[in-house]
């Protein structure tokens, strides 16, 4: 018997590596040493930072993968994978340096895998982050036909003096919500339940897109514009940041707010995007469940000094980031630290 008889095709794996090499190379930064295919990836930090603090993150895309496989849309799910990792490390003011991916499937389909990895490479390119390595695992009997799984790993760096940890947040700071591109990669177990119950109406017009397009819209990448904002004249006025992922608006922003402080969020300060409006109506989802499951149109939050808000908003306009003043930091002496109303 051969390895191919057992379900693993080494030749297909080699073909995959050759096809993704030009896609991956476009994401490389000057600090990348060597190319793709070694046992370990090399990255030279020596010329860029004085006191570098490394910030790492790992994530997947949840059951959005199931929807991608169901719809046969494999070219953008890799952007989601990158976004979920690089947006997380950005919260601490860190610049994503390099990314590694893990792709696992039962039987390797080279075209599908190239589409997925191409999306990962594109997400890295858009984030200024090098796709420096990864692992493709063909594991017969672990996954059904057409199924695959994804995970991503990101390493970022920030000067120690510029690290954002939320400790500077104080009462009176204003919350600026930056728009999401849709549900990003969170809440898809509930989304798929609602979508299935509605009869999977992929082509339904929900106002600004078809339902399938809205649900598969990749995660917005905040890295380049937010780093530019942090390095600008008013960057020091941004005391904290939050990436709105699992746990929604209720549980994410408060993670960067010190004890003794809470949040008041005005839900009327922005309009619920059509895809969330459809999900809430079709699934009869209560407001509180929406706030703690989805980003509801707010993908990233800046917590900033009130006296600098107008200037920061001018910069956000220049950077073409949709944004709203969605609330403020307040003293909190009770158990309920987040109020949305």
MARMAR-189577 format. One line per 2 residues: their letters; for each residue x, y, z of C-alpha. Coordinates in pm, 1 decimal, padded with zeros to 6 digits. Example, Ala and Ser with C-alpha at 12.3 -4.5 7.8 and 13.67 -1.06 7.14 Angstrom:
REM residues 2
AS) 01230.0:-00450.0:00780.0 ~ 01367.0:-00106.0:00714.0
***
This chain:
REM residues 341
XX) 00000.0:00000.0:00000.0 ~ 00101.5:00363.6:-00049.9
XX) 00032.3:00685.9:00138.4 ~ -00198.8:00784.6:-00150.5
XX) -00392.1:00459.3:-00101.5 ~ -00445.2:00569.0:00259.7
XX) -00587.1:00901.3:00141.6 ~ -00290.8:01140.3:00151.5
XX) -00163.7:01280.0:-00178.0 ~ 00190.0:01420.2:-00136.3
XX) 00200.1:01530.3:-00501.0 ~ -00111.2:01743.3:-00451.8
XX) 00050.7:01901.6:-00147.4 ~ 00361.3:01986.3:-00347.7
XX) 00148.8:02135.1:-00626.0 ~ -00030.7:02347.7:-00367.3
XX) 00295.0:02489.5:-00231.8 ~ 00411.9:02587.0:-00579.3
XX) 00081.1:02756.2:-00662.0 ~ 00062.5:02959.5:-00343.2
XX) 00425.3:03077.1:-00345.2 ~ 00359.5:03387.3:-00563.7
XX) 00049.1:03472.6:-00359.1 ~ 00240.2:03448.2:-00033.1
XX) 00542.4:03638.9:-00163.9 ~ 00328.3:03949.6:-00225.1
XX) 00270.9:03976.5:00150.5 ~ 00641.2:03970.7:00244.2
XX) 00803.3:04259.7:00431.0 ~ 01173.9:04355.9:00419.0
XX) 01227.0:04185.5:00755.7 ~ 01137.3:03841.7:00619.3
XX) 01447.8:03623.9:00584.3 ~ 01439.6:03340.7:00331.3
XX) 01131.4:03213.4:00154.3 ~ 00853.3:02960.3:00188.1
XX) 00925.1:02593.2:00249.3 ~ 01173.6:02580.3:00535.3
XX) 01119.0:02407.8:00867.8 ~ 01095.9:02743.4:01044.0
XX) 01022.2:03097.4:00928.1 ~ 01271.1:03378.0:00998.9
XX) 01193.4:03743.6:01073.5 ~ 01453.2:04009.3:01159.2
XX) 01342.4:04264.9:01422.2 ~ 01682.0:04423.7:01479.7
XX) 01645.7:04736.7:01267.5 ~ 01296.1:04854.3:01362.0
XX) 01239.3:04870.0:01740.4 ~ 01433.3:05002.6:02040.7
XX) 01233.1:04827.6:02316.1 ~ 01000.9:04588.7:02132.3
XX) 00714.8:04420.7:02312.9 ~ 00582.5:04123.1:02119.1
XX) 00205.5:04079.4:02108.9 ~ 00063.5:03749.7:01984.0
XX) -00282.3:03633.1:01891.1 ~ -00456.8:03327.2:01751.2
XX) -00808.6:03270.6:01625.0 ~ -01028.4:03096.0:01373.7
XX) -01341.5:03199.0:01187.2 ~ -01592.7:02985.1:01373.3
XX) -01884.4:02829.8:01188.8 ~ -01871.2:03094.3:00917.6
XX) -01663.3:02817.4:00759.6 ~ -01976.0:02602.6:00730.4
XX) -02154.9:02878.5:00541.3 ~ -01853.7:02935.6:00315.1
XX) -01845.3:02566.1:00229.2 ~ -02221.4:02551.9:00181.9
XX) -02214.6:02849.4:-00057.2 ~ -01890.1:02746.2:-00227.2
XX) -01726.2:03077.9:-00140.7 ~ -01366.1:03009.3:-00046.6
XX) -01180.2:03317.5:-00168.2 ~ -01256.8:03558.4:00115.8
XX) -01274.0:03339.7:00427.8 ~ -00895.6:03375.1:00458.2
XX) -00936.6:03752.2:00494.0 ~ -01165.4:03680.2:00788.9
XX) -00899.1:03459.2:00943.2 ~ -00638.3:03732.8:00919.3
XX) -00879.1:04000.0:01040.1 ~ -00975.1:03815.8:01354.6
XX) -00608.9:03795.0:01455.7 ~ -00457.5:04124.5:01340.2
XX) -00747.1:04335.2:01469.0 ~ -00700.9:04175.5:01811.7
XX) -00331.3:04258.8:01844.4 ~ -00399.1:04608.9:01709.9
XX) -00596.6:04682.1:02028.5 ~ -00267.8:04710.9:02219.5
XX) -00122.5:04947.7:01962.5 ~ 00085.3:04671.3:01804.1
XX) 00180.0:04643.0:01438.1 ~ 00123.0:04292.0:01298.7
XX) 00455.7:04159.3:01168.4 ~ 00391.0:03808.0:01050.0
XX) 00117.9:03548.8:01024.3 ~ 00101.5:03169.4:01008.3
XX) -00198.9:02963.4:00905.5 ~ -00318.4:02609.4:00966.9
XX) -00540.0:02445.7:00704.4 ~ -00676.1:02095.8:00766.1
XX) -00896.3:01884.8:00541.6 ~ -00991.8:01524.1:00478.6
XX) -00888.5:01520.6:00113.0 ~ -00685.8:01801.5:-00039.4
XX) -00862.1:01991.4:-00317.0 ~ -00587.0:02207.9:-00460.5
XX) -00815.9:02468.8:-00622.1 ~ -01016.2:02521.3:-00302.2
XX) -00702.2:02538.7:-00089.2 ~ -00536.8:02788.1:-00323.8
XX) -00850.3:03005.8:-00301.3 ~ -00845.4:02993.2:00078.6
XX) -00472.3:03058.7:00112.7 ~ -00499.0:03330.8:-00151.0
XX) -00750.4:03505.7:00074.2 ~ -00514.2:03470.0:00369.6
XX) -00230.3:03619.4:00165.2 ~ -00454.4:03905.5:00051.6
XX) -00560.6:03978.1:00410.5 ~ -00196.8:03985.3:00517.1
XX) -00105.9:04215.1:00229.1 ~ -00385.7:04456.9:00321.4
XX) -00266.9:04454.4:00683.8 ~ 00104.6:04496.2:00609.4
XX) 00164.1:04158.2:00768.7 ~ 00384.1:03889.9:00611.1
XX) 00238.0:03543.9:00557.3 ~ 00559.3:03379.2:00663.9
XX) 00459.1:03014.0:00690.9 ~ 00187.1:02764.5:00770.6
XX) 00073.6:02405.4:00772.0 ~ -00152.0:02214.9:00533.1
XX) -00275.6:01890.0:00686.3 ~ -00452.9:01621.3:00483.3
XX) -00623.9:01391.9:00732.4 ~ -00850.3:01124.1:00586.1
XX) -01157.1:01032.0:00795.2 ~ -01126.9:01345.1:01012.7
XX) -01343.5:01565.9:00787.8 ~ -01633.4:01499.9:00554.0
XX) -01618.1:01560.9:00176.7 ~ -01552.1:01926.8:00099.0
XX) -01492.1:02017.3:00465.1 ~ -01185.3:02197.4:00596.3
XX) -01082.0:02385.2:00908.2 ~ -00874.0:02698.3:00959.0
XX) -00671.2:02858.9:01234.0 ~ -00440.5:03158.3:01228.2
XX) -00151.8:03284.2:01440.2 ~ -00019.3:03639.9:01440.5
XX) 00283.0:03805.0:01600.6 ~ 00295.1:04183.1:01635.1
XX) 00527.2:04434.3:01800.8 ~ 00496.7:04771.1:01971.3
XX) 00746.0:04999.9:02142.4 ~ 00714.8:04947.3:02517.8
XX) 00645.3:05318.5:02569.4 ~ 00356.2:05308.6:02320.2
XX) 00176.0:05000.6:02448.3 ~ -00199.5:05054.6:02496.4
XX) -00340.3:04853.0:02784.8 ~ -00642.3:05060.1:02886.4
XX) -00485.6:05182.7:03210.0 ~ -00516.1:05546.3:03090.4
XX) -00893.5:05519.7:03040.4 ~ -01085.3:05753.1:03270.9
XX) -01439.0:05877.7:03335.6 ~ -01549.7:06124.1:03069.3
XX) -01364.1:05952.4:02785.0 ~ -01573.8:05920.0:02471.4
XX) -01637.2:05599.5:02276.5 ~ -01594.9:05628.0:01900.4
XX) -01738.2:05327.2:01722.2 ~ -01584.9:05242.2:01384.3
XX) -01813.3:05064.1:01141.6 ~ -01792.8:04692.1:01074.0
XX) -01835.6:04538.2:00730.4 ~ -02103.0:04300.5:00862.4
XX) -02109.6:04021.8:01121.5 ~ -01735.0:03966.7:01060.3
XX) -01675.1:03613.5:01198.0 ~ -01886.9:03603.4:01511.2
XX) -02229.6:03469.8:01594.9 ~ -02248.9:03236.9:01295.8
XX) -02394.1:02943.9:01487.3 ~ -02698.1:03163.9:01552.0
XX) -02680.9:03320.5:01204.1 ~ -02685.0:02979.4:01037.0
XX) -02976.6:02867.8:01254.2 ~ -03178.2:03172.2:01144.8
XX) -03065.6:03135.4:00781.7 ~ -03166.4:02768.0:00773.2
XX) -03502.9:02834.7:00939.0 ~ -03573.4:03101.4:00676.7
XX) -03510.6:02850.6:00396.9 ~ -03157.2:02964.0:00307.6
XX) -03266.3:03264.3:00098.2 ~ -02916.7:03338.7:-00037.4
XX) -03038.7:03574.7:-00311.3 ~ -03275.0:03774.5:-00091.2
XX) -03228.7:04149.9:-00141.9 ~ -03183.2:04306.9:00200.9
XX) -03136.8:04662.6:00075.9 ~ -02767.9:04704.0:00010.0
XX) -02669.8:04348.7:-00097.1 ~ -02799.5:03997.2:-00126.9
XX) -02822.8:03811.1:00201.8 ~ -02543.7:03571.2:00101.8
XX) -02313.5:03858.9:00007.4 ~ -02385.5:04038.0:00334.9
XX) -02323.8:03727.3:00544.7 ~ -02001.9:03641.0:00361.9
XX) -01858.4:03995.6:00352.9 ~ -01507.8:03958.1:00497.7
XX) -01398.4:04113.9:00824.7 ~ -01288.8:04476.1:00794.8
XX) -00914.4:04516.8:00845.9 ~ -00847.9:04814.1:01074.0
XX) -00470.7:04784.5:01101.2 ~ -00329.7:05038.7:00855.8
XX) -00569.0:05329.8:00923.0 ~ -00570.7:05284.6:01301.0
XX) -00190.3:05261.3:01319.0 ~ -00170.8:05580.7:01116.0
XX) -00412.5:05743.2:01359.2 ~ -00211.4:05628.1:01661.3
XX) 00109.8:05767.0:01513.3 ~ -00049.6:06103.3:01434.5
XX) -00083.6:06424.5:01632.3 ~ -00375.5:06299.6:01841.9
XX) -00269.2:05939.9:01889.9 ~ -00180.6:05990.9:02256.1
XX) -00540.2:06098.2:02323.9 ~ -00659.9:05746.1:02242.2
XX) -00651.7:05581.0:02583.1 ~ -00783.4:05238.8:02484.8
XX) -00923.2:05033.2:02199.2 ~ -01145.7:04729.4:02157.9
XX) -01207.9:04479.7:01878.5 ~ -01574.3:04377.0:01890.7
XX) -01580.1:03998.1:01847.3 ~ -01748.0:03715.7:02040.3
XX) -01944.9:03869.2:02325.4 ~ -02048.3:04163.7:02111.5
XX) -02075.5:04519.5:02238.3 ~ -02168.1:04406.7:02588.0
XX) -01851.8:04215.4:02670.2 ~ -01566.2:04348.0:02455.4
XX) -01526.8:04721.0:02520.1 ~ -01539.6:04676.4:02897.5
XX) -01229.9:04452.6:02875.8 ~ -01010.3:04763.8:02834.5
XX) -01183.7:04969.8:03104.1 ~ -01032.5:04973.6:03456.8
XX) -01228.0:04860.3:03760.8 ~ -01450.1:05130.2:03908.4
XX) -01553.8:05252.9:03565.1 ~ -01834.4:05151.0:03334.0
XX) -01983.5:05230.0:02995.2 ~ -02296.8:05403.5:02878.2
XX) -02368.9:05322.0:02513.6 ~ -02636.4:05503.3:02313.2
XX) -02783.3:05252.3:02069.2 ~ -02959.6:05531.3:01880.1
XX) -02629.5:05693.5:01779.5 ~ -02590.5:05466.3:01477.2
XX) -02829.1:05276.0:01250.7 ~ -02839.9:04898.6:01268.0
XX) -02711.1:04775.3:00928.5 ~ -02961.5:04582.0:00711.2
XX) -02804.4:04239.3:00768.4 ~ -02843.2:04272.4:01146.1
XX) -03193.3:04413.1:01107.1 ~ -03286.6:04105.8:00900.7
XX) -03131.2:03867.3:01152.1 ~ -03312.6:04027.9:01443.4
XX) -03651.5:04032.6:01270.0 ~ -03625.6:03687.8:01111.5
XX) -03489.0:03523.3:01426.6 ~ -03699.0:03728.7:01669.2
XX) -03378.0:03800.1:01860.8 ~ -03409.3:04021.7:02170.1
XX) -03204.7:04342.6:02188.6 ~ -02990.7:04215.9:02475.6
XX) -02906.9:03900.2:02280.2 ~ -02811.3:04108.6:01977.9
XX) -02574.5:04325.5:02185.8 ~ -02395.2:04027.0:02341.1
XX) -02372.5:03813.2:02024.2 ~ -02301.7:04048.6:01732.2
XX) -02102.5:04364.0:01666.6 ~ -02426.6:04521.1:01537.0
XX) -02234.1:04741.6:01295.2 ~ -01952.1:04849.5:01530.4
XX) -01637.0:04647.9:01465.0 ~ -01372.4:04848.6:01649.5
XX) -01392.0:05108.5:01927.5 ~ -01162.5:05392.8:02028.3
XX) -01177.4:05520.0:02386.7 ~ -01046.4:05875.2:02369.8
XX) -01004.1:06199.5:02559.5 ~ -01317.3:06409.5:02506.8
XX) -01117.2:06723.9:02424.6 ~ -00960.9:06554.3:02120.6
XX) -01270.6:06388.7:01977.3 ~ -01340.7:06644.1:01703.9
XX) -00982.4:06626.4:01576.3 ~ -00984.2:06245.6:01583.8
XX) -01308.8:06244.8:01385.9 ~ -01148.4:06464.6:01119.1
XX) -00870.2:06207.5:01088.7 ~ -01120.4:05920.5:01069.8
XX) -01296.1:06100.4:00784.9 ~ -00965.4:06139.8:00603.1
XX) -00894.6:05769.6:00655.1 ~ -01239.3:05682.0:00513.9
XX) -01349.3:05496.3:00827.5 ~ -01723.2:05523.9:00905.3
XX) -01763.5:05619.3:01269.5 ~ -02001.4:05745.5:01536.8
XX) -01982.4:05875.2:01893.2 ~ -02156.6:05585.1:02060.4
XX) -02116.1:05654.7:02431.2 ~ -01884.9:05740.9:02717.2
XX) -01694.2:05607.4:03015.1 ~ -01869.5:05668.6:03347.7
XX) -01805.7:05590.2:03713.9 ~ -01951.3:05253.2:03811.5
XX) -02033.2:05148.5:04164.9 ~ -02277.8:04868.2:04080.9
XX) -02241.5:04521.3:03933.1 ~ -02376.9:04632.0:03594.4
XX) -02085.4:04803.7:03421.9 ~ -02229.7:04823.7:03069.4
XX) -02558.3:04997.1:02993.7 ~ -02691.8:05004.4:02639.1
X) -03004.8:05199.3:02572.2
***
